[in-house]
Amino acid sequence: MAADAQAPFGAEVDDDGSVIAEIERRGVLRCGVSYNPGFAANDKAGRPIGFMVDLCRALGAAVLGRAEAVDIRRLSKPQEFAALAAGDVDVSFAQTSWTLTRDAGNPVDFGPPVFHDEQAIAVWRRPDGRSPLEVGEATICTPVGSTAFAGLDAYLARGDRPGWTLRPLPTWPDALQAFIGRECNALSTDRALLVTALRGLEGNRDGLLIAAPPVPSRETIAPVASNRDRRWLSAIRWTMFALFLAEDAGVTGENAGFLRITGNSEVQRLLSGLPDDARKIGLRPDWAYQAIVQVGNYGEIFERNVGSRSPFGLERGANRPWTQGGLLFAPVFQ
């Protein structure tokens, strides 16, 4: 989208080693991601694209005034918290679920949930068309340390499914490859991850099926940052909230310039950026405007990467504004 970007703005924060001061000196925002289709991947030219990549770019526009001033770094799950602690990335959009154990056990803070999902199980149908889950012949691959593994492990420990075997593997790519290679006939993780990763395999002669697990789950995917700088977390938090509110209020990359003048009072506060308050957390005066104009609102980001305008066609579900029955909610901008 066309952007009226300005030169990077020197935020009025003390040059005391704050994360934003470091980002401004460097001139680049470093974001960690997990490479999964639709969420983070390289296009044919080698440029990172995807839902989580665009959230990083929106943050880059808010902090530096340029959505392209980002360094996308691929992380595996075991690397994520260590990379944040070491300062190798400023923020992680690696599709990590917010849990009490992760929050309490690591020197990190979670931002607002940016994607709401649920666990699912993909299976290869048997020759008779039945699911191995139904007949008690399921070997379920899943990444160890994931919420999918923890939930299934606790469920199977009850002994209700004697024919189900859980096979933990080190990482999600390992589990995915084991399933594709038929080392296991079932695979469990977040539903959106299964749908995007296995696109093109559904409808083949073996019959791929994606079903709900027996135990309901919720996966609240949120950005993660080191807990050493509260202002940086505030900058992440309010940039995500700006994308939520923009969609709810009908502000898009196309009309933001017009609504900056003609919108209602909250829209005008959003697009003006409340500069006096923005400076206190290190954001540019026009931070929200630049994020929306250069990258789009939450709905635009969702639809072009994983939704109706993408090859994956994920339904919005809980990832809709609260006024439309979803879970995306922004505090009042004032």
MOSULBEL-V590580 format. One record per pair of residues at least 12 apart in sequence whose C-alpha atoms are under 8 Angstrom apart, sorted by the first residue. I is the first residue (numbers start at 1). J is the second residue. Records with the same first field share a line. If there is no record, write none. Layout:
I=J / J
//
This chain:
1=253 / 254 / 293 / 294 / 295 / 296
2=293 / 294
3=290 / 293 / 294
4=290 / 293
5=65 / 66 / 290
6=65 / 66
7=64 / 65
8=24 / 63 / 64 / 65 / 66 / 284
9=64 / 65 / 284
10=24 / 284
11=279 / 282 / 283 / 284
12=279 / 280 / 282
13=279 / 280 / 281 / 282
18=229 / 232
19=90 / 229 / 232
20=63 / 232 / 282
24=64
27=64 / 69
28=60 / 64 / 69 / 70 / 71
29=60 / 69 / 70 / 71 / 90
30=70 / 71 / 72 / 73 / 88 / 89 / 90 / 91
31=56 / 70 / 71 / 72 / 73 / 89 / 90 / 91 / 92 / 93
32=72 / 73 / 74 / 75 / 80 / 89 / 90 / 91 / 92 / 93 / 94
33=52 / 53 / 72 / 73 / 74 / 75 / 92 / 93 / 94 / 95
34=74 / 75 / 76 / 77 / 93 / 94 / 95
35=74 / 75
36=193 / 196 / 197
37=50 / 193 / 196 / 197
38=50 / 51 / 196 / 305 / 306 / 310 / 312
39=51 / 52 / 53 / 305 / 306
40=52 / 53
48=72
50=305 / 306
51=301 / 302 / 305 / 306
52=93 / 94 / 95
53=72 / 93
54=295 / 301
55=240 / 301
56=70 / 93
57=69 / 70 / 291 / 295
58=239 / 290 / 291 / 292 / 294 / 295 / 296
59=236 / 239 / 291
60=291
61=287 / 290 / 291 / 294
62=239 / 283 / 284 / 286 / 287 / 288 / 290 / 291
63=282 / 283 / 284 / 287
64=284
65=284 / 287 / 290 / 291
66=290 / 294
67=291 / 294 / 295
73=89
75=94
76=171
77=94 / 171
80=92 / 94
81=106 / 108
84=108 / 225 / 226
85=107 / 108 / 226
90=225 / 226
91=223 / 224 / 225 / 226
92=223 / 224 / 225
93=222 / 223 / 224
94=223
95=221 / 222 / 223
96=220 / 221 / 222 / 223 / 224
97=147 / 219 / 220 / 221 / 222
98=110 / 113 / 219 / 220 / 221 / 222
107=226 / 227 / 228
108=224 / 225 / 226 / 227 / 228
109=224 / 225 / 226 / 227 / 233
110=222 / 223 / 224 / 225
111=222 / 223 / 224 / 225 / 233 / 236 / 237
112=222 / 223 / 237 / 240 / 241
113=220 / 221 / 222 / 223
114=220 / 221 / 222 / 223 / 240 / 319 / 328
115=220 / 221 / 222 / 319
116=218 / 219 / 220 / 221 / 318 / 319 / 327
117=190 / 191 / 192 / 218 / 219 / 220 / 221 / 318
118=190 / 191 / 216 / 217 / 218 / 219
119=148 / 188 / 189 / 190 / 191 / 212 / 213 / 216 / 217 / 218 / 219
120=188 / 189 / 190 / 191 / 194 / 210 / 211 / 212 / 213
121=186 / 187 / 188 / 189 / 191 / 194 / 210 / 211 / 212 / 213
122=186 / 187 / 188 / 194 / 208 / 209 / 210 / 211
123=185 / 186 / 187 / 208 / 209 / 210 / 211
124=185 / 186 / 206 / 207 / 208 / 209
125=206 / 207 / 208 / 209
126=206
127=206
129=207
131=209
132=185 / 186
133=164
135=163
136=161 / 162 / 163 / 164
137=163 / 164
138=163 / 164 / 165 / 184 / 185 / 186
139=164 / 165 / 166 / 167 / 184 / 185 / 186
140=164 / 165 / 166 / 167 / 184 / 185 / 186 / 187 / 188
141=166 / 167 / 168 / 169 / 175 / 176 / 178 / 179 / 184 / 186 / 187 / 188
142=166 / 167 / 168 / 169 / 172 / 175 / 187 / 188 / 189
143=168 / 169 / 170 / 171 / 172 / 174 / 175 / 189
144=168 / 169 / 170 / 171
148=188 / 189 / 190
149=168 / 188 / 189
151=215
152=166
153=166
155=215
175=187
190=219
192=314
194=210
195=210 / 312
196=306 / 312
199=312
231=280 / 281 / 282
232=281 / 282
234=281
235=281 / 282 / 283
239=287 / 288 / 291
241=329 / 330 / 331
242=270 / 288 / 297 / 330
243=288 / 291 / 292 / 296 / 297 / 298
244=297 / 298 / 321 / 328 / 329 / 330
245=329 / 330
246=267 / 292 / 297 / 298
247=297 / 298 / 299 / 321
248=321 / 323
249=267
251=267 / 297
252=292 / 293 / 296 / 297 / 300
253=292 / 293 / 294 / 295 / 296 / 297
254=293
256=271 / 289 / 292 / 293
257=293
260=272
266=332 / 333 / 334
269=333 / 334
270=288 / 289 / 333
271=286 / 288 / 289
272=285 / 286 / 288 / 289
273=285 / 286 / 287 / 288 / 289
274=334
299=320
//
